[in-house]
Amino acid sequence: MGEIRALVEKVARQDERINTLAVELGALRRWRDEFSTGLPAQVRQTVELELLRMSQASKGDA
């Protein structure tokens, strides 16, 4: 009977680990999705700022 209990406890611990990994995986997926959508916007903003800076710099030369 003790062997069955030990086996059940082992399975329960494995189940807890699986649940923890599932939560972590979900967090990683959310981070990946946020990064994927946020990066293009950030790149676009950076390019726009750089173009603005370059146009202002060229106006200063004139």
SVG drawing of the C-alpha trace seen along z (x, -y; Angstrom):
<svg xmlns="http://www.w3.org/2000/svg" viewBox="-2 -78 28 80">
<polyline fill="none" stroke="black" stroke-width="0.4" points="0.0,0.0 2.9,-2.3 4.3,-1.8 1.0,-3.0 0.9,-6.0 4.5,-6.9 3.6,-6.5 0.5,-8.7 2.6,-11.4 5.2,-11.2 2.6,-11.6 1.1,-14.5 4.6,-16.2 5.0,-15.6 1.6,-17.1 2.6,-20.2 5.7,-20.6 3.8,-20.3 1.3,-23.0 4.2,-25.3 5.8,-24.7 2.5,-25.4 2.2,-28.7 5.8,-29.7 5.2,-28.7 2.1,-30.8 4.0,-33.8 6.8,-33.2 4.2,-33.1 2.6,-36.3 6.0,-38.0 6.9,-36.7 3.6,-38.0 4.0,-41.4 7.6,-41.6 6.5,-40.6 3.8,-43.3 5.8,-45.9 9.1,-45.7 7.7,-46.8 6.1,-49.9 9.4,-50.6 11.4,-50.3 8.9,-52.5 9.2,-55.2 13.0,-55.0 13.1,-55.4 10.7,-58.3 12.7,-60.0 15.9,-59.5 14.4,-60.9 13.1,-63.9 16.6,-64.4 18.2,-64.1 15.8,-66.6 16.4,-69.1 20.1,-68.7 20.0,-69.3 17.9,-72.5 20.6,-73.7 23.2,-73.3 21.3,-75.4"/>
</svg>
